[in-house]
Amino acid sequence: MPLIELTPENIKNNKYEGVFINRINKDKALENLEKRFEDIKFIAQHNIILATKCIITCFLPQRQERIFLKSLAVQQIQEYQQPDLSATSFIALAKLEAWYEVTEQYHLLKNLKKEQKQKLTPAYLQYLKYNGFEKEQSLLFTMLINLATSFEEAERFFYAMEMQHIIPNNHSYTSVMNKANDWEDAQFWLQKAIFDGFEANEVSYNILIHLSKDFGQAKNLLAEMYEKGLKPNEITYNSLINLSKDFEKAKNILAEMYEKGLKPDEFNYNSLINMSKDFGQAKNLLAEMYEKGLKPNEFNYNSLINMSKDFEKAKNLLAEMYEKGLKPDEITYNSLINMSKDFGQAKNLLAEMYEKGLKPDEVTYNSLILNKINNISELTELFEEMQKFTSSLEKEAYNSFLSKIISLNINPKMLEIKNNLWRDSMEKLCMDWAYFYPKAVCVGDKISCEVQKIEKNRIIVKVKDELRRCTIHISELNWEVKNLFHEVKIGQVFNNARVIQTHPIYGVGLSLKPFFELKIDSVVLCQVIGFNDRNTSIYVKIEGTTQKASIFIKELTWQSRDLRQEVKIGQTFQAKVIGINEKYGVQLSLK
């Protein structure tokens, strides 16, 4: 039989698995351990499961070989864009019994975004279907249940275990319970676990208490735990404290913990701090923590800062955190920025965040940009300041900048002359600025546009020059034919389209045969569509022009002070064009 070469294709072929394991593990391999190590590394690059089997079955496995495989497996698990590679590497870690690394990588996976986990879990499930991983399957299926992004997905993974005759453990049931949407779902899975021969434990009851409908139900479950000889812990009592929704009742629960020999932790006290009636009560709880030998953490101080509702008090607490060796986080600074008195104070806090190595988040940007900035100068100053500290701002920052520009009613034409804030924001978000800021153009503006798309009752154009990259919808057209495809071609350019409408959501409306083409002294048919607030003018639409154009009539022939007694909405009449204004439209006379 010819020698099977150690090539990537052969390594990936399952039928040669035994051949390569025997070749790596034969006695004379000990004569050249360096050569064996090189072979294992080569195999691992193409089939980490095979390399793992070589290690766990070989005579006198070398420490360096195990270290290499564990390191490679961890690296490949984190190749989240390659789910198959990540899944097989997890199995390799489990077969190597590297439980610390399995746990560590599992927690990293658990913190991934929902979209990433949804891509990973099918691949993990697929690789667990193969035989030969009996010991690892229960562990890794339970891990999948924990990684599930919904209760329904967790249930599907559990039922997949049952269908493949993989025996679940107690943790498998509690993992499904932990994903439950409500008390009834969790209770069902507890009963299923008991029916399948498992007993309820502290974790099961902690989940039920956490999902309890009210404090009374939770208290009954606590009593049931004691009856069964189970020992409630700090997590149990923390759920009770949160369900109490009353400071005095919560304080009594804390006292009960001490009576039962339990030592409340920082999270128990944090729940109480959040329930405090005022800052003084919350500050007393912090002092009590120090008296009881507890070391308050960042969460405790963040809650206390929120309770302070005063910038100076909050700033003193921030200084106290640094004195105690605690590390304030983004939440700490976000609270302080919210409490700051003006833009100057808020900007200084942002600079301090950068100096401390903290990364502003969406809440930071919204608190600072949307709530503390009052004019374009402050907005520009902040933009320049932020660019000093980071070469690339987050998408959330640009969103906040855009929202503020719009709320300040700033014309982007003017803004682009001063700085590149608007342009950078739009390019970062890949957005069309006319869509978000139609006031960039005024009703009556003449612009050049190119046809991009033709639909049944409208054409969509790209506006050149000022409104680059922007798609403008022409919602009301003046062509008489029903089929626009006969009238307009893709790429056709209109050099004098007139802006007739701006809207913060729908963008800019244009007319290609607008009212300004009318001639002086020409007679037109008008229909009344409204009155102005001062009751000195009426608004009409002119037959043959866009229906949404409001025409302002400045010269009236009516003598009555109340035009509404003379004219009705919808009334039609003939009028003479006596003036055409580029900005304000057509001036009519009824004389």
N, C-alpha and C positions, 0 to 999 in steps of 0.2 A: 504494500500500500504506500503510495507516494506521501511524502511529508506535507502536511497541511501548513501552508505559509501563514505567518502572523501578519496578516494584512487587515486594514480597516473593514473590508467587506466580509472576510472570514470571521473576524471578531464579533461582528453584528449578527452573524448567522447562528441561531440557537443549536443547530445540529452539531456544531463543532465545539460546543461548550465543554463537554467532558474531555475532549482531546486536549484542549488548552489547559484545563485544570490539572490533568495528569502530567502534562509536560512541565508546568511550572513547579509542581509538587514532588517530582521524582527526586530521589535521594541525591543524585549527583548535582542537583541545583544548588545544594549547600556548598559545593566547591567554589561557586562564583556568585556570592550574594549580590554583588553590585550588578551583575548581568540580570539576575532575577528581578531586582528592584527596577531596572530599566524596562524590562518586559512588562512588569505590572503597571508601571506608569503609562506605557504605551497602550496597554489594554484598557486602562481606566479612562483614557481620553475618548475612547470610542464605545465602551460598554462598561460602565461603572459597576453594574450588578455582577458581571463576570469577574472583574478584578476583585470585588469583595468576596466572592465565593472562593477565589484562589487563596485569599488571605486567611479566611476563617477555617479552611480545610488543610492548609499546608503545615508541614512539620517545622517547628521553631520559627513562627512568623516574626519578622523583625519589627521593632518599635517604629523605625522610620517609615516602614511601609504603611502601618496603621495611621500614623500621623498624616502622611501624605494623602491617604484616601479620605480621611475625615475632613481635611482642609479642602480637598477638591469637591467633596460632596456638599459642603457648606457653600462653597463658591457657586456650584451649579444650581443649588436650591434657589439661590437669589437671582438666577437668570429667569426672572418672571416672564420675560417675553418668549421663553421656550418652555412651556408647561410640561412637555414630556420629559425633558432633561431634569427639570426640577422635581418631578414625581419620582423618577427612578433613583435620584440621589437621596431622597428621603428614605426610600426603602433600604438603600445601601447603608445609611447611618443606623437604621434600626437593626439591620443584620450584624453590624459591627458592635451592637449594644452600646453605642455612644449616646446614652440617654440624656446626658447634659446638653449635648449639641442638638438632639432631637427637640428637647423642650425649648431651648433658646431659639431655634429656627421656627418652631411652631408659633411662638409669641410674636416673632417678626411678621410671619404670614398673617396672623390674626389682626395685625394693625394695618394691613394693606387696605387700599380703597376697595369698595364693593365691586367695581368693574373688574379690577385685577383678580380678585378672588373668584369671580364668576367664570373667568377664563381658565383659571388654574384647576379648580375642583373637578371638572369632567376628566381632565388628563390624569389626575391622581386616582380617580375612581377606575378609569380604564386599566391602569397598571396594577391595581389591586385585584383585578379579576383573575390574574394568573395564579396557578398553584405554586406551592413551595414557599409561601410566606405566612404559614399558619400563625406563627408566634407574633409576627408583625402586623397581620391584617387587622386584628381587633384594635390594637393601639392606633394604627393609622386611620382606620375607619372612624374611630372616635375623634381623632384629630379633624377629620373632614367634617364631622357633625359640628364641631366647635367653630370651624371656619365658615360654616354655612351663613349665608347673608339673610336668611329668613327662616321662620319656624317650619314652613312647608318644605324648604330644601333640606333642613335637618331631618325631618321625618323621612324624606325620600332616601337619604343616605342610610338611615337606620334600617328601613325596609330592604334596601339593597344588601345589607349585611345578612339579614335573615334569609333572603332568597339564595345567597351563596353559602348558606350553612356556616357562617362565621359566628362563633359564640360571642355575644356582647358581654361586657363586664358592667359592674354597677355604674361606673363613670359614663358608660355609653348612654344609659337611661337619664342620668342627671344632666348630661350634655344636651339632650333633646329638651328636657324640662326647662333648662336655662334659656332656650330660644323661644319658649312659649309666649304667646301674645297676652294671655290672661290666666287667671287662677284655674278656670275649668280645664284648659289645655294641659296645664302642669299637673293637675290632679289626675287626669286621665292617664298620663305617662307614669305617674307614681303607682297607680293601681296596676298598670301593665307590668311594671317592674316586680311588684309583689306577686302577681299572678305567675310570672316567669321564674319565681323562686328567689328573688332578691329582696332584701329588707330595706326599709326606708332608713336613711341615715341623716346626719346633721345637714349635709349639703341639700338633700331633698327638701327638708323642712325649711331651710333658709330661703330656698327658691319660693316655696309656697307662701311663706310669711311676707316676702318681698312683694309678691303679686296679690296679696290679700286685698279684699274690697274695702275693708275698713279696719280700724284699730281693734274692735271687738273680736273679729275673726282671727286677726293675728295673735291676740292675747290667748285665745283658746288653743291655737296651734302651739304656742309656747308651753302652755300647761301640758299638752299632749306629749311634747318632747320630753319633759321631765318624767311623766308617767312611764315612758318607754325606756327610760334610763339613758337617754341621749343628752349630750352636753351642749347647750346653746353657747355660742361664742360672741365675740364683738360684732360680727357681721349680722347675726340674728338680732341683737339688741339695736343695732343701728337702723335696721328696717323698722323696728317698733318705734324708735324715736321719730323717724320720718313720718310714719303713719299717724302719730299722735296729733300732729298739727297744732300743738299747744305747748307753750314753753314750760308751764308748771308741770303738766303731765309728763313731758319729756325729761324734766329734771328728776322726777320721781323714778323714771325708768333707769336713769343714770345711777341713782342711789341704790336701786335694786341690784344693779350690776355689782356694785361694791359689796353688798350683802351676800351675793352668791359667790364671792371670791374671784370675780372677773375684774380685770383691770381695763377700764375704758381707754380707748386709744384716741389718736388725734382726729380720726374720722368721726367718732362718736361726738366729740366736743365740737367738731366743725358743724355737724347737724344742729346742735344746740345754738351755736353762734348765729347760724342763719335764721333761727327761730326767734332770736332775741328781739325784745320790743324796742330797744334803743341801743345806741352806741355804748352807753355806760354799762348796761347789762352784759353786752358782748365783751367789753374790756375786762369785766370781772371774771368771766369764764377763762379768758386767756391767763389772767393772774392765777386762777385756780389750777390750771394745767401745770404751771411752773411749781406750785405748791405740792402737787401730787407726783412730782418727779417726771412729768411728761415734757417732751421738747416740742413746742408748737412748730408746725411746718409751714411751707409756702401757702397751702390751702387755707390754713387757719388765718394767716395774715391777710390773704386776699379777701376772705369773707369779712374780716374786721374792717379793712379799707372800704369795702362797699357799704358797710354799716355806718361809717363815719359821716358820709355825705358832706364833707367839708375838706377843702383842698389842703389847708395847713395841717389838719389832723392826719390826713392821709399821707402827706409828705413826711411827717414825723414817724409814722409807722414804716414807711419805706426805709428811712434811715435806720430804724430799729432792726429791720430785717437784715440789713448789711452788717450791723453790729453783732447780731446773733449768728452770723455765718450762713444765713439763708440766701438763696439765690432768687430774687424776684423774677417773674416770667412775663410773657406778653400780657397775660390777664391782669397782672398787677399794674403794669403801665397803662393799659387800656382804661382801667378804672380811674387812674389819676388824670389821664387826658380828658376823660369825660367831666371830671370835677374842676379842671383848670378854668381860671377866670377869663382868660383871653387867648388869642392866637399865639402871643409871645410865650406864655407859660407852656402851652401845648407843644409848640415847636421845640422848646428846650428839652422837654421830656422825650420827644422823638429822637433828638440828637443823642440823649443819654442812652436810649435803647440801643442805637447803633454802636455806641462806645462800649457797651456792656456785652456786645455780641448777640443781642436779641434781634429776631427777625419780625418786623411789623406784620400783622395779619390783616384780614379784611375788616375786622372790627376796629383796628387801629386806624386804618385809612378812613373809614366812614366817620369815626368819632372826630378825627382831626380835620379832615377836609370838609365834610358835610356840615359839621356842627360848630367849628371854631373859625372858619374863614368867612370874611365879610366882603371882600373885594378882590379884584383881579391882581392887584399888587401883592397881596398876601399869598394868593394862589401861585403866582409866578415865583415868589420868594421860596415857598415851600418846595416847589418842583425842583428848583436849582439846588436847594439844600439837600434834598433826598438824593439827587444825582451825584453829590459829592461822596456820599457814603456807599453807594451801590452802583454798579455799572448797568444793572438791568432791574428795573422796577417790576413788581408783580402785576399781573393782569388786574387784580382787585384795585390797585392804586390808580391805574388808568381809568377804570370804570368810575371810581369816585371823582377823579378829576373831570371827566366828561359830565357827570351828573351835576357837579358844582358849576361848571361853565354854563350849562343850560339853565340852572336855577338862578344864576346871576344875570341872565339875559344878555350875555356878552356876544357880540358879533365876532365869529371866528375869523372874518376877514381882517379885523383890527388886531386880533390876537396873534395871527401868524406874522404880522409885521413886527410885533414885540419879541416874540420868542417861538420856540418850536413845540410848545406844550401840546397844542391841539393836534398838530400833525403827527407827533410821536404817539399820542394817545390813539388816534385813529389807525395808524399803521400797526401798532401793537395789537389792537383788537380786530384788525382786518375789517373795519366797518366803514360805511359810507356816511360822511358827516352831514350831508343834506338830510339823510333819513333821521338822524338824531337832532339835527338843528336846522329846521326849515327856515328859521328867521335869518339864516345866513344870506338868504335872498329876500327881496321885498316883492310884494305884489306889484306888477308893472315892469319888473326887471326883464330885459331882453337878453336871451342866452342862446348859445349854440349847442345843439344836441345831435346825437347819432342814434338811429334806430337799432336796438339790440334784439328785440323779440316782438312778435306780432301775435296778439290774442284776438278772441272773437270780438270784443268790444273795447279794446284799448291797445295802445302800443307802449312798449317800455323802451326808454331811451337812456343812453349814457351821455351825461352832460360834460362838455369839454371845458377846458380852461378852469374857471373858478370852481366848478363842482366836479373835479376829477374823481374818478373811481365811483361815481354815484349813479345809481339807477333811479330815474325819475319816471313815475307813472303818469300817463295821460289818461285820465279817467273819463273825460267827456270830449268827444271828437266832433269835428264839424263836417266830416264827410257824409254825404247823403247815402252812399252805397252801403249795403249791409256787410259786404265782404271786404275787409280792410286789405286782404292780400292782393286785391286788384289795384289798390291805390298806393300802398307803401311797400318798400323793399327793405330787407335787412341791409344795414350799412348806409342807408339814405341819411343825408345830413340836412337838418333844418337850422339855418343860421339866425333866424329871428323869432324863435318861439318865445311867447310871453308868459311870465309867471302870473297865474290868476288865483292861486291858493297855496297856502303853506299850512302844514299840519304836523304836530309833534310825533305822530305815529305813522301816518300814511305818506309823509314826505311832501314833495312839491308837485302841484298840479299845473299843467301847461295847456295853452291853447295855440293851435297852429293857424287859426283864422279868427283872431281875436277882435274885440270891439275897436281897438285903436286904428284899425284899417278903415274905419268910417271917415267920411269927408265932412268938412265944415259945411253947414247949411243943408246937409242931407236930412231927410225925414225918416224917422225910424218908429217902429211899433214897440211900446214898452209895456211891461206888466209890473205892478207894484208888488214888492216882496217884503217891505218893512219900513220902519220909521227910525230915525236916530233918537237918542235919549233926550236931546234938547227940544225935540218936536219942531225943528226948523227945516228938516229935509226929509225926503223919502228915498228909499232904495228901490231900484227897479232892475229888471233884467231886460235886455234888448233882444228882440227876436233875431235869430240867426247867429247869435254868439253863444259862448259857453253858458250853460244854465246856472252855474254856481257863481258867476261874476256878479258882484254887487256894484251897481252904478250909482254914483253919488250925484244927486241933483241939487245944485247950489242956488239956481234962480227959479223961484216959484211964482206962479201967478195967482195962487189962492190968497184970499184976504183974511180968512179965518185964522185965529190964533191956534185953534186945535185942528191940525190936519186930519186927525182921525175922523172928524165929523164930515170932512169933504171927500176923503179918499178911503177906499177899502182895500184890504189885502186881496190880490188877485185881479184887481181892476186893470183894464188895458186902455191905452190911449196913445195917440201919436205925439211925437215931440221932435223938435228941430235940434240938431247938433250945433252948438254955438262955441264949443271949445274942446280941445283934446289935450290932456295933460299926461306927460310920460309917467308920472308917479301916481296921480289921483284918478286917472281914468277919463271918462267922457263927461262933459258938462252939457246939460240939456236945458231947453226952454220950452215951456208950454204956451208961450205967446203966439 
